[in-house]
Amino acid sequence: MRKSIRFKFLGVFILIFVVLAANSIWAIKNFNSLSNSIENIMQSNYRSIVAAQNMIIALERQDSAELAHMFSSSETTSQAFKKNEMEFLKWLSRAEDNITEPGEKEILDNINKLYIEYVDAFSEFVDIQAEEDINAARAYYYNEILPLFEKTKTEGRNLLNLNQEGMIIRKNRAHTISTKATYSTMIISSATILIGLILAIYLSNKIAKPLYNLIEKIRKIAEGDYSQQLDIEGDDEIAKLAEEFNIMTKKLQSYEILNIKKLKGEKQKAEAIVESIGDGIIVTNEEHKLLLVNRAAEKVLNIREKDVLSKHFLEVIKREDIFEMIDKVKNRKDTHEYKKYRDVTIKDENETKHYRINVKPIITRDGENIGVVTLMQNITKLKEVDQIKSEFVSTVSHEFRTPLTSISMGVGLLLDQIPGNINEDQRELIEAIKEDSERLKNLVTELLDLSRIESGKIQMDIIPHDIKDIVNSAVKPFKMQAEERNTSIDIDVKENMAKVKADYNKISWVLTNLIGNALRYVPRDGTGKIQIKAKQTVNKMLISVVDNGKGIPEEYQQKIFEKFIQVRDKNGETNGSTGLGLAISKEIVNAHGGEIWVQSKLGEGSTFYFTLSIGI
């Protein structure tokens, strides 16, 4: 019958349960016996021992009171005697209520008799001392009272010794019970383990063998061999499992044929979609070997997919700058420590084109990185427009500079009242003109600086510097401003780090711009926090400025390094800056051979990263 295995398991479990129950009952019985023995010790002897000890103590205190009374017959000594008399009688009564040993009653009767005589003798002693002299009282104490004291005390010790001996006898009896319980429990436990072992061997021989056979068949199916079949023996659950397994393998063979056809169709569809994309796409595996190159990428790189598949990237595409990005994505777990896009220039015989390279790792559900997808977006037209815009802005900035200087000088003369006196309304208008002209002059200066950096005309004094000195120099001007805004600025740069190749003033300017931007957006309720960090990698220094401000929307995170780009808030408003600071920072970092990028999440803050080369 198909339920035989269940009945076998049930029978085995019932047998083990019965053995365990018997073992538990036997252990409980022994523990109860041991507990009763211990309780007997407590009830039989311990209380009598405590009573005997307290009677002896009370008797000794009475004797001390008698001696004190002999030399100073005061009411205090009599009260002390009476007080200890009550204590003695209290403990004598408890001892009489707890007679458990042979001969204990006789000892208590003697104590009671002797103590009555002892108390009467004390009364006689008090009368003698009052009626006669102290010598007569002393003689009575030594001849009558002291012998009674010694006899009573001796009987108290006899009571104590009798119960101590009884306690030892009961303790030995409890030890014997404990030893027997230990051995008997060990024997029953050993029997239980032996029975369990025999049943386990039986079950393993009866059930495990066909399961091992099933596991082997499943392993072969996992390897792709769907022709596996199990032999059906008997009519139990395992036989039913074998029958269902054989049905499953036959269906898997049918599904395999059908799935191969579907996979081929899906593969052809995916390849068609990839081929239709206008941007170049390259897919590499974990060994940087090419798995896919679409038609757009073939045209850009002047290669043919069928000639380069399964070859290493650098073997067929001589672009180390692109490969460096792919390698970073493949080998680094922390995706914040590298820039995921880069603009590159590709030249051929006829023209020069610009591409934005975006790389993204291929991550499985288990978190394993199995390859990289590289997207090549043609941004040539954008670059050309940007170049025209830069040239136009540079020309206009140069043309603006001279009239702006004249305006500033004229405004200064008017404010100094050189041409003549001015009233307060006129001064207010002139100061507004001065403020706007200064803002326009700063904008022109930044545009000209940016133009010179882009054209390579600005001189860079790049020498080895300590990055901590640069960071400290950049942070110093903001300390007072941070205190006013209730914001903390922390520096996390280790001592004795490698020096960086940098223009001290230019990189200080970049850090100053990033810290100033962070300070503008962090909360002012005391929770605002800015942190500047430096981390040394193999041949680069990674510097970051972290804040807990509003964050930057994802659509702005690549645009903000372009000229005149300003992030707008939910009301569509900007912070009023020129939008050139990050563009200038980008050009300065690029001129140092580094990269700059941002990681941000709305409501959580932003982290701006840039890299510098390690100095000697």
Backbone torsions as a table, in degrees:
resi	resn	phi	psi	omega
1	MET	NA	148.7	-171.5
2	ARG	-71.6	-14.4	-179.6
3	LYS	-95.6	10.5	-175.6
4	SER	-63.1	-37.9	-179.4
5	ILE	-64.6	-40.3	178.4
6	ARG	-62.9	-41.5	179.0
7	PHE	-66.8	-34.4	177.4
8	LYS	-64.2	-47.7	178.1
9	PHE	-60.2	-42.4	-178.5
10	LEU	-63.1	-43.1	178.7
11	GLY	-63.2	-42.2	178.8
12	VAL	-62.4	-44.9	-178.7
13	PHE	-65.3	-37.3	178.3
14	ILE	-64.5	-42.9	179.6
15	LEU	-61.8	-46.6	179.3
16	ILE	-62.9	-38.1	-179.9
17	PHE	-64.7	-40.4	179.7
18	VAL	-64.2	-44.8	180.0
19	VAL	-63.0	-44.2	179.6
20	LEU	-64.9	-37.9	178.7
21	ALA	-64.3	-42.7	177.9
22	ALA	-61.7	-42.8	178.5
23	ASN	-61.8	-41.3	-179.1
24	SER	-67.2	-42.4	179.6
25	ILE	-62.2	-43.7	179.5
26	TRP	-62.8	-41.5	179.7
27	ALA	-65.5	-40.9	179.4
28	ILE	-63.3	-41.3	179.3
29	LYS	-60.7	-45.1	179.8
30	ASN	-65.9	-40.7	179.4
31	PHE	-65.2	-38.1	176.5
32	ASN	-63.0	-42.6	178.8
33	SER	-61.7	-43.2	178.8
34	LEU	-65.3	-40.0	179.7
35	SER	-64.2	-40.2	178.5
36	ASN	-64.3	-39.4	179.2
37	SER	-63.3	-43.1	178.8
38	ILE	-65.3	-40.1	178.8
39	GLU	-63.3	-37.2	178.3
40	ASN	-62.9	-39.7	178.3
41	ILE	-61.1	-44.0	-178.0
42	MET	-66.0	-45.4	-176.5
43	GLN	-75.4	-39.2	-171.4
44	SER	-78.8	-43.2	-168.5
45	ASN	-117.2	-40.3	-171.6
46	TYR	-61.1	-41.0	-178.6
47	ARG	-66.3	-38.7	179.3
48	SER	-67.7	-35.2	179.0
49	ILE	-65.3	-44.8	179.1
50	VAL	-61.8	-41.8	179.9
51	ALA	-63.2	-43.2	-179.1
52	ALA	-63.7	-43.0	-180.0
53	GLN	-62.1	-43.1	-178.8
54	ASN	-69.9	-32.9	175.9
55	MET	-64.5	-41.9	179.6
56	ILE	-63.4	-42.5	179.7
57	ILE	-62.9	-45.0	-179.9
58	ALA	-63.3	-39.4	-179.4
59	LEU	-64.7	-42.6	179.8
60	GLU	-64.6	-36.8	178.7
61	ARG	-68.3	-33.8	175.6
62	GLN	-64.6	-41.4	178.5
63	ASP	-62.1	-39.7	177.7
64	SER	-63.9	-38.0	179.1
65	ALA	-65.5	-36.9	178.2
66	GLU	-64.2	-44.6	179.3
67	LEU	-62.7	-41.4	178.6
68	ALA	-64.5	-38.0	-179.8
69	HIS	-66.6	-30.2	-178.9
70	MET	-62.0	-35.6	-176.0
71	PHE	-98.6	-22.5	177.4
72	SER	-146.9	95.5	-173.9
73	SER	-77.1	81.4	-178.9
74	SER	-111.0	166.8	178.9
75	GLU	-67.5	-27.7	-177.6
76	THR	-62.6	-43.3	-178.5
77	THR	-67.4	-37.5	178.5
78	SER	-65.4	-41.0	178.7
79	GLN	-64.0	-39.2	178.0
80	ALA	-63.3	-40.9	179.4
81	PHE	-62.4	-47.3	-178.1
82	LYS	-63.5	-38.8	179.8
83	LYS	-62.2	-45.8	-179.7
84	ASN	-72.9	-24.3	173.7
85	GLU	-62.8	-44.5	178.2
86	MET	-62.6	-40.8	179.0
87	GLU	-63.7	-42.4	-179.3
88	PHE	-62.8	-46.7	-178.4
89	LEU	-64.8	-34.4	177.9
90	LYS	-61.1	-48.1	-177.8
91	TRP	-73.5	-29.7	175.5
92	LEU	-64.5	-41.4	179.0
93	SER	-62.3	-41.2	179.6
94	ARG	-66.1	-37.4	178.6
95	ALA	-67.0	-37.7	179.2
96	GLU	-68.3	-26.6	178.0
97	ASP	-81.3	-6.3	-174.1
98	ASN	-130.5	47.6	179.3
99	ILE	-80.1	115.9	-175.8
100	THR	-128.8	-14.6	-174.4
101	GLU	-112.2	147.5	174.8
102	PRO	-60.8	134.1	179.4
103	GLY	87.0	-7.9	-177.4
104	GLU	-70.2	-34.8	-179.7
105	LYS	-65.9	-42.3	179.9
106	GLU	-61.3	-41.2	179.4
107	ILE	-63.3	-42.7	179.6
108	LEU	-65.6	-36.6	176.4
109	ASP	-63.2	-41.3	178.3
110	ASN	-63.5	-43.1	-180.0
111	ILE	-61.5	-43.9	-179.3
112	ASN	-61.5	-45.8	-178.8
113	LYS	-63.6	-48.7	-177.8
114	LEU	-63.8	-37.2	-176.6
115	TYR	-69.4	-36.1	176.7
116	ILE	-61.3	-44.1	178.1
117	GLU	-63.0	-37.8	-177.8
118	TYR	-65.7	-42.2	179.5
119	VAL	-66.9	-41.8	178.5
120	ASP	-63.2	-38.1	179.5
121	ALA	-63.7	-36.5	178.2
122	PHE	-63.6	-39.3	179.1
123	SER	-63.7	-42.5	177.5
124	GLU	-61.9	-38.4	-179.9
125	PHE	-62.2	-41.6	179.8
126	VAL	-64.6	-41.1	-179.5
127	ASP	-66.2	-40.7	179.8
128	ILE	-62.7	-42.8	-178.0
129	GLN	-66.7	-32.4	-178.7
130	ALA	-75.9	-38.0	-174.0
131	GLU	-89.8	-35.2	-177.3
132	GLU	-111.4	-155.7	-179.2
133	ASP	-100.0	177.5	-176.3
134	ILE	-68.7	-29.1	-179.5
135	ASN	-66.2	-40.0	178.4
136	ALA	-65.2	-40.3	178.0
137	ALA	-64.6	-40.2	179.8
138	ARG	-64.4	-43.2	179.8
139	ALA	-62.4	-40.7	179.1
140	TYR	-63.8	-38.8	-179.6
141	TYR	-62.0	-48.2	-175.1
142	TYR	-74.1	-28.3	-176.5
143	ASN	-90.1	-31.6	-173.6
144	GLU	-114.7	-53.4	-171.9
145	ILE	-72.6	-46.3	-175.4
146	LEU	-60.9	-43.2	176.7
147	PRO	-60.5	-40.5	177.5
148	LEU	-63.2	-40.3	177.7
149	PHE	-59.0	-45.8	-177.7
150	GLU	-66.5	-39.5	179.8
151	LYS	-66.4	-44.4	-179.8
152	THR	-63.6	-42.0	179.7
153	LYS	-64.6	-38.9	178.7
154	THR	-63.3	-42.8	178.7
155	GLU	-64.3	-35.9	176.1
156	GLY	-62.7	-40.3	177.1
157	ARG	-67.3	-36.5	176.4
158	ASN	-60.8	-42.8	177.5
159	LEU	-61.1	-41.5	179.7
160	LEU	-63.6	-47.8	-178.5
161	ASN	-64.2	-39.6	-179.8
162	LEU	-59.9	-45.5	-178.6
163	ASN	-73.5	-32.3	175.7
164	GLN	-63.9	-41.5	177.3
165	GLU	-64.3	-39.2	177.4
166	GLY	-64.7	-37.4	177.6
167	MET	-63.4	-41.5	179.5
168	ILE	-62.8	-41.8	180.0
169	ILE	-61.9	-44.9	-179.0
170	ARG	-69.0	-34.2	177.4
171	LYS	-63.1	-42.7	177.7
172	ASN	-63.0	-37.2	178.8
173	ARG	-66.1	-40.4	178.4
174	ALA	-65.9	-37.9	177.8
175	HIS	-62.7	-39.5	178.8
176	THR	-64.0	-43.3	178.6
177	ILE	-62.0	-42.3	-179.5
178	SER	-62.9	-41.9	-179.7
179	THR	-63.6	-45.5	179.6
180	LYS	-62.0	-41.0	179.8
181	ALA	-63.8	-39.8	-179.7
182	THR	-63.2	-48.7	-177.7
183	TYR	-65.6	-43.3	-178.5
184	SER	-65.7	-39.4	178.6
185	THR	-65.9	-39.5	178.0
186	MET	-61.9	-41.1	-179.1
187	ILE	-64.7	-46.3	-179.1
188	ILE	-66.3	-39.6	178.2
189	SER	-63.6	-41.4	178.2
190	SER	-62.3	-40.4	178.1
191	ALA	-63.6	-40.3	178.9
192	THR	-62.8	-44.4	179.4
193	ILE	-62.9	-41.9	-178.9
194	LEU	-63.5	-44.6	179.1
195	ILE	-62.8	-42.5	178.4
196	GLY	-61.7	-39.6	179.8
197	LEU	-65.3	-42.3	179.1
198	ILE	-62.4	-43.1	-179.9
199	LEU	-67.2	-36.3	178.7
200	ALA	-64.6	-41.8	178.3
201	ILE	-63.7	-40.0	179.8
202	TYR	-62.6	-47.3	-178.6
203	LEU	-65.1	-38.9	179.9
204	SER	-63.7	-39.3	179.1
205	ASN	-71.4	-31.7	-174.5
206	LYS	-85.5	-33.0	-171.4
207	ILE	-116.1	-40.4	-171.6
208	ALA	-66.9	-35.2	-176.0
209	LYS	-58.1	-50.9	177.1
210	PRO	-64.9	-28.6	177.7
211	LEU	-68.7	-39.0	176.3
212	TYR	-61.9	-39.0	177.8
213	ASN	-63.3	-40.4	178.4
214	LEU	-63.8	-42.5	179.7
215	ILE	-60.9	-42.3	179.7
216	GLU	-62.9	-41.0	178.8
217	LYS	-65.8	-40.9	179.7
218	ILE	-64.5	-38.7	177.9
219	ARG	-60.4	-41.2	179.5
220	LYS	-68.3	-34.9	176.3
221	ILE	-65.0	-40.0	178.1
222	ALA	-61.3	-29.6	177.5
223	GLU	-79.9	-4.5	175.3
224	GLY	107.6	2.0	179.5
225	ASP	-93.9	96.6	-176.8
226	TYR	-89.0	10.6	-179.0
227	SER	-90.3	3.6	-176.2
228	GLN	-67.7	139.9	177.4
229	GLN	-137.8	146.2	177.4
230	LEU	-101.9	145.0	174.3
231	ASP	-77.0	132.6	-178.3
232	ILE	-97.7	117.0	179.0
233	GLU	-127.3	132.6	177.6
234	GLY	82.3	-167.7	-176.9
235	ASP	-139.8	31.8	-179.4
236	ASP	-98.6	-168.0	-176.9
237	GLU	-63.2	-36.4	179.7
238	ILE	-65.2	-38.6	176.6
239	ALA	-63.5	-40.4	177.4
240	LYS	-64.2	-40.0	177.8
241	LEU	-62.1	-42.8	178.5
242	ALA	-61.7	-40.5	180.0
243	GLU	-63.6	-45.5	179.3
244	GLU	-66.7	-35.5	178.2
245	PHE	-61.8	-43.6	-179.4
246	ASN	-64.3	-38.1	177.0
247	ILE	-64.3	-41.5	-179.0
248	MET	-61.6	-44.3	-177.7
249	THR	-64.7	-35.4	177.9
250	LYS	-66.2	-39.3	178.0
251	LYS	-68.6	-36.3	179.0
252	LEU	-63.2	-37.1	177.4
253	GLN	-62.0	-39.7	179.3
254	SER	-68.8	-42.4	-179.8
255	TYR	-64.7	-34.8	-178.2
256	GLU	-60.6	-45.1	-179.4
257	ILE	-62.3	-43.8	-179.3
258	LEU	-67.0	-41.5	-177.5
259	ASN	-67.3	-35.8	178.2
260	ILE	-59.9	-40.8	178.6
261	LYS	-65.2	-43.3	180.0
262	LYS	-65.6	-41.9	-179.8
263	LEU	-62.2	-40.7	178.1
264	LYS	-61.8	-41.3	179.0
265	GLY	-65.3	-43.3	179.1
266	GLU	-64.8	-38.4	179.5
267	LYS	-63.6	-43.7	179.3
268	GLN	-64.7	-37.2	178.4
269	LYS	-65.2	-45.9	-179.7
270	ALA	-62.4	-41.1	179.4
271	GLU	-64.2	-36.7	178.9
272	ALA	-66.0	-40.2	179.0
273	ILE	-64.6	-44.9	-179.4
274	VAL	-63.0	-41.8	-179.3
275	GLU	-65.4	-30.3	-177.5
276	SER	-79.1	-13.3	-179.7
277	ILE	-72.3	133.1	-175.9
278	GLY	-74.1	-23.4	178.1
279	ASP	-86.0	151.1	179.1
280	GLY	-71.8	137.5	178.5
281	ILE	-128.7	130.0	176.6
282	ILE	-127.9	131.6	177.2
283	VAL	-118.1	127.1	178.1
284	THR	-122.4	153.7	179.6
285	ASN	-92.2	-169.9	-176.4
286	GLU	-66.7	-17.3	177.8
287	GLU	-99.9	12.8	-179.5
288	HIS	63.9	26.9	175.1
289	LYS	-93.4	144.1	-174.2
290	LEU	-73.6	128.9	177.0
291	LEU	-107.8	-29.8	-177.7
292	LEU	-155.1	137.1	173.2
293	VAL	-138.1	115.5	-177.6
294	ASN	-80.4	176.0	-172.9
295	ARG	-63.4	-38.2	-180.0
296	ALA	-64.0	-40.7	178.4
297	ALA	-68.5	-36.8	176.5
298	GLU	-58.0	-43.4	-177.4
299	LYS	-67.9	-41.1	-178.7
300	VAL	-66.6	-44.5	-173.3
301	LEU	-94.6	-2.1	178.0
302	ASN	58.8	49.4	177.4
303	ILE	-133.6	170.2	176.5
304	ARG	-122.3	132.5	-173.9
305	GLU	-56.7	-43.9	-175.1
306	LYS	-65.9	-20.9	-179.8
307	ASP	-88.4	-18.0	-172.1
308	VAL	-114.6	-9.4	-178.3
309	LEU	-59.0	140.8	179.6
310	SER	70.4	8.6	175.7
311	LYS	-101.3	155.1	179.9
312	HIS	-65.6	145.7	-175.9
313	PHE	-53.5	-50.6	-176.0
314	LEU	-71.8	-16.1	179.0
315	GLU	-69.0	-30.6	-176.0
316	VAL	-119.8	-20.2	179.7
317	ILE	-120.3	104.8	-174.3
318	LYS	-85.2	60.8	178.7
319	ARG	-128.5	92.2	-178.3
320	GLU	-69.3	-28.0	179.2
321	ASP	-65.6	-39.7	177.5
322	ILE	-71.3	-42.2	-179.6
323	PHE	-62.8	-35.7	178.9
324	GLU	-60.3	-40.3	177.7
325	MET	-66.2	-43.2	179.2
326	ILE	-62.0	-43.0	-178.7
327	ASP	-64.4	-39.7	178.2
328	LYS	-61.9	-45.9	-179.4
329	VAL	-62.6	-37.5	-177.0
330	LYS	-72.5	-37.5	-169.5
331	ASN	-99.8	-13.5	-176.9
332	ARG	-106.4	130.6	177.6
333	LYS	-80.5	-33.5	-179.1
334	ASP	-85.2	101.5	-175.5
335	THR	-72.1	-7.6	-180.0
336	HIS	-81.1	-14.7	-171.3
337	GLU	-90.6	10.3	176.7
338	TYR	-149.9	156.8	179.2
339	LYS	-85.5	132.4	-173.4
340	LYS	-89.8	0.0	177.0
341	TYR	-143.0	157.9	179.0
342	ARG	-156.3	142.4	176.3
343	ASP	-92.7	127.8	-179.6
344	VAL	-126.1	159.1	178.3
345	THR	-114.0	131.5	178.7
346	ILE	-121.9	123.5	-177.6
347	LYS	-109.3	141.8	169.9
348	ASP	-128.3	-167.7	-174.6
349	GLU	-66.1	-29.9	-172.0
350	ASN	-101.6	-35.9	-173.4
351	GLU	-152.5	168.5	176.6
352	THR	-113.6	129.6	-179.2
353	LYS	-123.3	151.5	-179.4
354	HIS	-113.6	137.3	-179.2
355	TYR	-132.0	143.6	172.2
356	ARG	-100.0	117.4	-177.2
357	ILE	-93.5	119.3	175.2
358	ASN	-112.9	131.8	179.7
359	VAL	-120.6	143.6	-179.7
360	LYS	-144.3	130.4	179.7
361	PRO	-72.6	151.5	173.9
362	ILE	-97.8	108.3	-175.0
363	ILE	-109.6	129.7	177.1
364	THR	-77.9	173.5	177.2
365	ARG	-63.0	-25.9	178.9
366	ASP	-84.4	3.2	178.9
367	GLY	83.7	11.6	-179.4
368	GLU	-86.9	134.4	177.7
369	ASN	-87.4	111.7	-174.9
370	ILE	-109.2	2.7	179.8
371	GLY	166.0	-174.1	-176.8
372	VAL	-140.2	138.3	172.6
373	VAL	-103.9	127.7	-180.0
374	THR	-114.7	124.4	-179.2
375	LEU	-109.7	129.0	-179.5
376	MET	-112.1	102.6	-179.0
377	GLN	-95.3	127.5	-180.0
378	ASN	-76.4	113.4	-179.7
379	ILE	-117.4	24.5	-177.7
380	THR	-58.6	-47.1	-178.9
381	LYS	-63.2	-39.3	178.3
382	LEU	-62.7	-40.6	179.4
383	LYS	-65.0	-41.6	180.0
384	GLU	-63.8	-44.3	177.9
385	VAL	-62.4	-40.4	-179.3
386	ASP	-65.1	-37.4	179.4
387	GLN	-67.2	-42.4	177.4
388	ILE	-61.5	-43.1	180.0
389	LYS	-63.1	-42.3	-179.2
390	SER	-63.8	-42.9	179.5
391	GLU	-63.9	-41.6	179.2
392	PHE	-63.5	-46.1	-179.2
393	VAL	-62.7	-39.6	-179.9
394	SER	-63.8	-43.5	-179.7
395	THR	-64.2	-47.2	-179.2
396	VAL	-62.9	-39.0	-179.5
397	SER	-62.8	-42.5	177.2
398	HIS	-61.9	-40.9	-179.0
399	GLU	-68.6	-32.2	-179.5
400	PHE	-74.2	-26.1	-168.5
401	ARG	-61.7	-45.7	-176.6
402	THR	-66.8	-50.5	178.9
403	PRO	-63.3	-32.0	178.4
404	LEU	-66.4	-37.7	177.6
405	THR	-63.9	-41.9	179.0
406	SER	-63.9	-41.8	179.3
407	ILE	-61.7	-45.0	-179.0
408	SER	-61.7	-42.4	179.3
409	MET	-65.3	-43.8	-179.6
410	GLY	-62.5	-42.6	178.6
411	VAL	-62.6	-39.4	179.2
412	GLY	-63.8	-41.1	178.4
413	LEU	-64.3	-41.9	179.6
414	LEU	-62.8	-42.4	179.8
415	LEU	-66.1	-32.8	177.3
416	ASP	-80.2	-1.7	176.3
417	GLN	60.5	35.1	176.8
418	ILE	-67.8	-47.2	179.7
419	PRO	-71.0	-24.9	-178.7
420	GLY	163.1	172.9	-177.9
421	ASN	-71.9	149.9	177.2
422	ILE	-128.8	149.4	177.7
423	ASN	-88.1	179.4	-174.6
424	GLU	-66.5	-39.1	178.7
425	ASP	-63.4	-42.5	178.3
426	GLN	-64.0	-40.6	179.5
427	ARG	-61.7	-40.5	-179.4
428	GLU	-63.1	-42.2	178.3
429	LEU	-65.4	-42.5	-178.5
430	ILE	-66.0	-39.6	178.8
431	GLU	-65.5	-34.3	175.3
432	ALA	-64.5	-41.4	176.2
433	ILE	-62.4	-41.8	-179.6
434	LYS	-62.9	-44.0	-178.7
435	GLU	-62.6	-44.8	180.0
436	ASP	-68.0	-37.3	179.7
437	SER	-67.0	-37.3	177.6
438	GLU	-65.1	-41.5	178.7
439	ARG	-62.9	-42.9	179.2
440	LEU	-66.0	-36.6	179.1
441	LYS	-66.0	-41.5	177.5
442	ASN	-63.4	-40.2	178.8
443	LEU	-63.0	-44.4	179.1
444	VAL	-62.4	-42.1	179.5
445	THR	-61.7	-44.5	178.9
446	GLU	-64.2	-39.6	178.2
447	LEU	-63.5	-42.5	179.1
448	LEU	-66.6	-39.7	176.3
449	ASP	-61.4	-45.1	179.6
450	LEU	-62.5	-40.9	179.4
451	SER	-63.7	-41.7	179.7
452	ARG	-67.1	-39.1	178.6
453	ILE	-65.1	-43.9	-179.1
454	GLU	-63.6	-35.9	-177.9
455	SER	-85.4	-5.9	179.9
456	GLY	78.3	12.9	-177.2
457	LYS	-83.3	-19.0	-179.1
458	ILE	-79.3	139.5	-176.3
459	GLN	-85.7	128.6	177.6
460	MET	-107.1	126.8	178.6
461	ASP	-99.5	75.4	-173.4
462	ILE	-90.1	110.5	177.2
463	ILE	-139.6	164.3	180.0
464	PRO	-63.4	132.6	177.0
465	HIS	-136.7	155.5	173.4
466	ASP	-79.6	121.0	-175.7
467	ILE	-62.0	-30.3	-179.6
468	LYS	-66.4	-36.2	177.8
469	ASP	-64.5	-40.7	179.7
470	ILE	-64.7	-44.0	-179.5
471	VAL	-62.9	-46.4	179.9
472	ASN	-60.5	-39.9	179.4
473	SER	-64.1	-37.0	-178.2
474	ALA	-75.1	-32.7	-176.3
475	VAL	-78.1	-33.7	-171.8
476	LYS	-50.9	-46.3	-178.2
477	PRO	-64.9	-15.9	-174.1
478	PHE	-98.5	-1.9	-173.9
479	LYS	-61.8	-46.9	-178.8
480	MET	-67.3	-41.4	179.8
481	GLN	-63.6	-38.0	178.8
482	ALA	-66.3	-40.4	178.1
483	GLU	-63.0	-40.0	179.3
484	GLU	-64.8	-33.7	-179.0
485	ARG	-92.6	6.3	177.1
486	ASN	58.6	43.7	-177.2
487	THR	-121.9	140.0	177.9
488	SER	-97.1	139.0	174.9
489	ILE	-119.3	114.9	-177.5
490	ASP	-111.0	143.0	177.7
491	ILE	-112.8	121.4	179.3
492	ASP	-116.7	74.8	179.9
493	VAL	-127.5	121.7	-177.2
494	LYS	-72.5	155.6	176.0
495	GLU	-74.3	155.9	173.6
496	ASN	59.1	34.1	173.7
497	MET	-78.6	160.9	178.8
498	ALA	-62.8	148.2	179.0
499	LYS	-75.9	156.5	-179.7
500	VAL	-111.5	149.6	174.4
501	LYS	-83.5	111.8	-173.3
502	ALA	-158.6	152.9	166.1
503	ASP	-84.0	112.8	-172.2
504	TYR	-52.8	-49.4	-175.8
505	ASN	-68.8	-40.2	-176.9
506	LYS	-68.4	-44.3	179.8
507	ILE	-70.3	-33.0	173.5
508	SER	-61.4	-39.8	178.4
509	TRP	-62.4	-42.4	179.2
510	VAL	-60.6	-48.2	179.7
511	LEU	-63.5	-40.6	179.0
512	THR	-60.2	-42.7	179.3
513	ASN	-64.1	-43.6	-179.4
514	LEU	-66.7	-41.6	179.6
515	ILE	-67.3	-41.2	178.1
516	GLY	-61.2	-42.2	177.5
517	ASN	-62.6	-43.8	-179.6
518	ALA	-62.0	-43.2	-178.5
519	LEU	-63.6	-27.9	-178.1
520	ARG	-72.7	-25.5	-171.7
521	TYR	-111.7	-11.9	-178.1
522	VAL	-73.7	157.3	178.4
523	PRO	-63.3	153.8	179.9
524	ARG	-111.5	19.1	-177.9
525	ASP	-97.4	14.7	179.7
526	GLY	100.2	-10.3	179.1
527	THR	-95.7	-5.5	-179.3
528	GLY	-62.2	134.6	-176.4
529	LYS	-144.8	131.9	175.6
530	ILE	-127.0	135.7	-178.7
531	GLN	-134.1	130.8	177.0
532	ILE	-108.3	124.1	-176.7
533	LYS	-122.8	155.8	172.9
534	ALA	-137.8	130.6	-179.0
535	LYS	-131.7	128.8	-177.5
536	GLN	-90.4	128.3	174.4
537	THR	-107.4	-158.9	-174.4
538	VAL	-60.7	-54.8	-178.8
539	ASN	-133.9	15.8	-179.2
540	LYS	-133.2	157.0	171.2
541	MET	-111.2	121.9	-179.3
542	LEU	-97.9	114.5	179.2
543	ILE	-107.5	137.8	-179.0
544	SER	-136.4	146.4	174.5
545	VAL	-120.1	113.5	-173.5
546	VAL	-108.5	135.9	174.7
547	ASP	-138.0	163.3	177.6
548	ASN	-112.0	42.5	-178.9
549	GLY	-81.4	-151.6	-174.0
550	LYS	-72.7	-25.0	-174.9
551	GLY	88.6	167.1	-176.3
552	ILE	-121.3	129.7	177.5
553	PRO	-57.5	148.5	-174.9
554	GLU	-61.0	-34.0	-176.9
555	GLU	-69.2	-15.0	179.5
556	TYR	-97.5	-11.1	-167.5
557	GLN	-67.7	-22.6	172.8
558	GLN	-97.6	-26.5	-175.5
559	LYS	-76.1	-28.9	-169.2
560	ILE	-64.9	-13.4	178.1
561	PHE	-89.5	3.0	175.4
562	GLU	-92.7	161.3	-176.6
563	LYS	-68.5	139.1	173.7
564	PHE	65.7	16.3	177.1
565	ILE	-90.2	123.8	178.5
566	GLN	-127.4	135.6	179.9
567	VAL	-76.3	129.2	179.7
568	ARG	-98.7	143.8	178.8
569	ASP	-81.7	-172.9	-176.0
570	LYS	-66.1	-18.1	176.9
571	ASN	-92.4	2.3	179.4
572	GLY	81.2	12.9	-177.6
573	GLU	-101.1	154.5	177.9
574	THR	-108.1	176.4	-178.2
575	ASN	-87.0	-1.3	176.6
576	GLY	90.9	4.0	179.4
577	SER	-81.3	174.3	-177.0
578	THR	-79.2	-20.2	-177.1
579	GLY	79.8	20.0	-178.2
580	LEU	-111.8	-14.4	-173.9
581	GLY	-59.1	-48.8	-178.4
582	LEU	-71.0	-32.2	176.9
583	ALA	-64.6	-43.1	177.2
584	ILE	-65.6	-41.7	178.6
585	SER	-58.9	-42.2	179.7
586	LYS	-61.7	-45.7	-178.8
587	GLU	-64.9	-38.7	179.0
588	ILE	-64.4	-46.4	-179.0
589	VAL	-64.6	-41.9	178.4
590	ASN	-63.0	-37.2	178.1
591	ALA	-65.0	-22.7	176.0
592	HIS	-87.8	1.9	-178.2
593	GLY	80.6	17.7	-179.2
594	GLY	-109.8	-173.4	179.2
595	GLU	-133.4	155.4	178.1
596	ILE	-136.0	137.9	179.9
597	TRP	-156.5	176.5	-176.9
598	VAL	-136.3	144.2	169.8
599	GLN	-121.2	126.7	-174.9
600	SER	-151.5	152.9	175.9
601	LYS	-139.9	130.3	-177.4
602	LEU	-57.3	132.7	179.0
603	GLY	83.9	-7.8	-177.4
604	GLU	-118.5	-15.5	178.8
605	GLY	113.5	-176.2	-175.9
606	SER	-135.6	154.7	173.5
607	THR	-131.9	116.3	176.3
608	PHE	-96.7	127.8	179.7
609	TYR	-113.5	146.2	164.0
610	PHE	-149.8	156.2	-176.0
611	THR	-117.3	149.4	174.1
612	LEU	-132.5	153.0	178.5
613	SER	-74.5	147.7	177.3
614	ILE	-74.9	134.2	178.5
615	GLY	-84.5	-178.7	-179.2
616	ILE	-82.1	NA	NA
